[in-house]
Amino acid sequence: MTPRFVTLPEIRRAARARLPRDAWNFGAGGAETETTRRRNRRALDRLAIAQRVLVDVREIDLRTSLLGVPLSWPVAVAPMGGLVLFHAAGDLEMARGCGAADTLQFLSGATGWPVEEVAKAGAGPKMFQLYHHGDRGWVAELLARVEASGYHAVCLTVDVQVLGRRERDILNRYDPREAMRIAPNPRGPDPEYQARLTWDDVDWLGKTTRLPIGLKGLMTVRDARRAVEAGVRLVWVSNHGGRQLDHAEGAVDALPRIVDAVGGRAEIVVDGGFGRGTDVLKGLARGAAVVAVGRAALWGLAADGAAGVACALDILRRELRTTMALAGQTCVRRLDPELVFRVDENRS
């Protein structure tokens, strides 16, 4: 039977046709002038892929791992809050879709469902993204539930000290938080707690959970070095998809410097504009262990729930496999930085 969707742009169009204007703008938009969002895309487009030929590419090995967790391919679905705005079953359907596509899911701390319920919804591997929206007692209780539910790691988001000014929403007088289902904080939410976070909180986190710790939202060498010195095992290079600090650097441009600074002392995840198989190859070649995608999976959710998520991820997997073959590459674990280069550089 012919699948309902056969390309990622087709899924995106279907999502836009189904979504209310405000939900579409919330998912598609960025902060202020949206320069950071556009830079993510431009930075990826400036990178060319070296086309190596006369290599036997009948077998392409996409298998990898992250923090000791085996993965069938090096793509994860990034944490996204407010999924109920895109499907009535939100995070549950995303988990089901990721499970069907055998893809790692990072569950957002802004989930509208209990972490236990999402863990049971999909069969794929899961890690948890933490927003420190309450006191340490509340966080400790939440992390205990995350551990008990079988999540493999916890990744603290550190680039939402305050919420970025997303002008599409502001202009439309739209507050997505009013429409979200957010799991209640029994001690009462503290919206300013993220603004108080320091490296002391990272140290406390490492002493509070048995799970490996990651930091999401690192864009500088200085912060990456300090993270590994603090015992962080996962460094997540991200500018929040262009939704926080406007006029930041494209994530794929920051990636090589951070990879060098980390020097193998932590594993690297990257997100920021990655939406096609060619993009994934570029992120991996520049040193990421896993590339996280957001909007590609989000549009699948909006277009057709779990089936749409699985379809989008399956298309992306086929794109990556095709790109690998055409670039003469047979194993994602053996990609090297010389595979991609700036198109404005001289090459022999």
N, C-alpha and C positions, 0 to 999 in steps of 0.2 A: 504494500500500500504506500502511495506517495505521502511523505510527511507533510504536515500542514505548512511548515515553514522550511525553506531550503537555504536562506541566506540571513545573515545578521541584520542587514539594513531592512529586510522585509519584516523581521520581528520588531525592529524599532518603529517602523511605520504603523504596524498593527497596534503597538502599545500607545502610540500618540493618538490614534483614532479612537481608542477605547477610554482613555483617561480624561477626566475633567481638566480644564486648562490649568487650574491652580496646582493640581498634583503633578502634571507634566512639568511645569516650570520649577516646582520644588525639586524634582528628580534631575532635571536637565541643567539647572542653573548653577551659578557660582557666586562668589562674593563680589560686590561692588561692580567694577568694570568688567569682571570676568577675565581679566588678563591672565591670571594664573591658570585658569581652566584652559584657555586657548594655548598658553605656552606648553602645557603638557602635550597637547596634540602636535604643535609645531616642533617641539623637541624630538618627538618620535619620528615625525615625517622627515626631519633633516638627516636621520640616520639611514644609510644605505646598507644593504646586505651583500656581502661578497658571495658571488655565485661560483661555487667549486663544482667541477664536473668529473666524469669518469670515476665515480665512486659507486660501489654497490650499495644501493639504498633500498633493497627489497625488505629489509628489516629495520624499523625505526623504533628505538627504545625510549619511551617517554617516562619510564619509571624513575622516581626519586624519593626523597624523604625530607621531613622537616622535624627537627627536634626529636629524631628517632622514630617518628611516625611514618610508616611506609605510605607512599602516595602513588597512584597509578599514572599521574601526570603532574607537571609542575605549575598548576594553576589552582588558585583558591578563590572563593567568593568572599569579597571584602565585607566587613561589617557595615550594615546600613540600618539606620533607625527609621521608624515610621513606615515599615513595609505594609502596614494595614491600609495605608493610603493608596496602595497599588494592587492589593488583593485582600479580600475580606479575611482570609486565613493567613495573611502576611508571613511571619517568620516560620510558621509550620509548613506552608507550601514551599517556601524557599528551602527548608531542610529536606523535604521530600524530593524536590527537584535535584538538589545536590547529591542526595543519596542515589537517585536513579542514574545520575551521571558519574557516580563514584568520584566526587570532587570534594575537597576540603572546604568546609564552611566555617567562617569566623562569625559567631553570633554576636550581634551588637548588644552592648549593655543597655541600649535604649529599646530593647525588645518589648513587645506588648504581651508576651506570654512568659510563664514561668520557665526557667532554664531547664527544668526537668522535662517539661512537656515537649520542648523543642528537641531535646536530646533523643527522645523516644520517637520523634516524628520521621526522622530520616536515618538511613543506615550508614551514611558516609562519615568519615572522621570529622571531628568538630573541635574548635578552639574558641575561647571566649575573649571578647574585647570588653574592657572595663572602662566605664566612666565613673570617676570618683565623686559621685553625687551625694554622698552622705558621710557621716562620721566613720571613724575606723571600725567601730563596733558593727555598724551596718555592713561595711565592706567585708569584714571578716566572716560574718554570717553568710553573705552572698557567695563568697569564695568557697566556703565549706560546702555549700549546695552545688556549686560548679564542679568541685572535685568529686563529690559523690555521684554526680550525673555522668561522669566519664569523659569530660572535656580534657584535652591533652595539654593545654597551656592556657595562660592568661596574659593578655596583652593590654597594657594600660595606654589609653590614648592621651597624649600630652600636648596636643596643639589646639585644644578647645578651652583655653584659659577663659575666654569669653566667646560668645557666639558671633561668628562673622556676619557682617551686614549683607544679606542676600537680597539684592535690590529687586529681583523679580517678585519675591514674596512681599517685600515692603511696599512696592508700587501697587500691588494688587490688594493691599490691606489683608493679607492672608497670613495667619499664624498656624503653621502645620501642627504645632504642639497641641492645639485645641482639639484636633481631630485624631491624634494618636492615642493608642492604648498603651500606656506605660505601666509596667509592673510596679505596684505600690512600694514605697519605702516606709516601713512601719515606724521609723524614727522621725519621719518627716523629711522631705527633700530640702537640700541646701544648694540652690542654684549657683552660689558663689564659691562652692568648695573647690571647683576645678581651678579657679583663679588663685587659690592658696597653695597649690601643689608645688613641692620642691623636691630636690634629690633625697631629702630625708624620707619622703613618702615612698620613694622607690626602694630605699633600704628597708623600710617597714614592710612593704609588700613582699619582698624576698624572704622575710622572716615569718610571714604570716601564712603563706601557702606552700604546699609541697610541689606545686606545679611549676614548670619552667616559666620564667618571666620574660615578657617582651615589652618594648616601648614602641608605640606607633605615632608617627608624626615627626621623625627626626630628619633634618635637612642639612645639617652642618657637620663638619668633621669634628669640631669641638664637642658637640653633644654626643656624637657616636662614640668617641673615645671615652667620654665620661661614663656612658652607659655600660660599656664592656668592663670598665674598671669597677663599676658597681655590681658586677655579676650578672648583668642582663644577658640572656642567651639568644634573644631574637631582636634584631634591629630592623625596624620597619621604616623604610624611606618613603615618605608620603607628605604631600601638601594638602591632604584631605580633599583630593579631587578638585582643587581650586575653590573650595567652599569656605575657607577660613581667611588666611592672609592673602590679600590681593597683591599682585606684582611680585610674587615669589618665583623662584626658579622652577623650571620644569623638573619633575621628579627623576626622569631618566638621565638628565644632565648632572644632577647631584649624585647619582648612584655610584659612578666609578670612584670618586673621591672617598666616599664613605666606605666602600668595599675595601679600598687600600688602607684606610685608617683602622678599620676593624681587624684586618689582618687575620681572618679566620678564627677569631676568638668568639664570634657569635655568628649565627646564621642570618641571612638577609632576605627580607621580603620587600617588594616594591609595589606601589600602586600609583595611579595618576594618569588617566587617559588611555590606559591599555585596554583595547577592545577588539583586536584582531589577532590572528595567529602570527602575523609578521611582527606585531608589537611584542608579543610574548617572547619570541625568539630574541629580539633586541634586548629586553630586560634580562633574560637569562645570560646572554653573551656578555653583558656588562657586569655580571657578577651576582645577580639575585639567585637564590635557591628556588624561590617560588614567586610568581607574579600574581598579584591579586587583581581581580576585575570586579567592577561594581555595576556600572550602568548596563553592560551587556546582559548580566543576569537579571537586573531590575526590569529591563524591558521584556525579557522573557516571562517574568512573573506577571507583569501587567497584561501581557498579550494572551497568556494561556495558563496561568498558575504554575503548578509543579511541572506539568508537561512542557510549558514554554521555557521554564528554566532549564530543564534537561535538554530540550532541543537546542537552545542557545549554546549551552556548554558542549554538546556533541558537535555542533558546527564548528565551534572554536577549536576543539580538539582535532577535527579533520583539517582545519586550516593550518594548525601548527604542524601536523604530520606532513602535509603537502609542502609547507615552507621548508621544513627540515630536509626533505628529499631533494627539493630543487636547489637548496644551498649546499648539497653534498654532505649533510650531517646525519649521523646515525644514532647519536646518543645525547640526550639533553644534559647529562652529567659531564660531558666532555666538550662543551662549547667554550670557545675562548674569545677574548675581547677583540681580536683581529677580524672576527667574523663580521663586525659592524663598524662603520666609519662615517664621519661627517661627509656629506656630499660636496662640501666646499673645500675639502682637503685634496691634495694631489695624491693620486694612487698610480703605481706602475702595474 
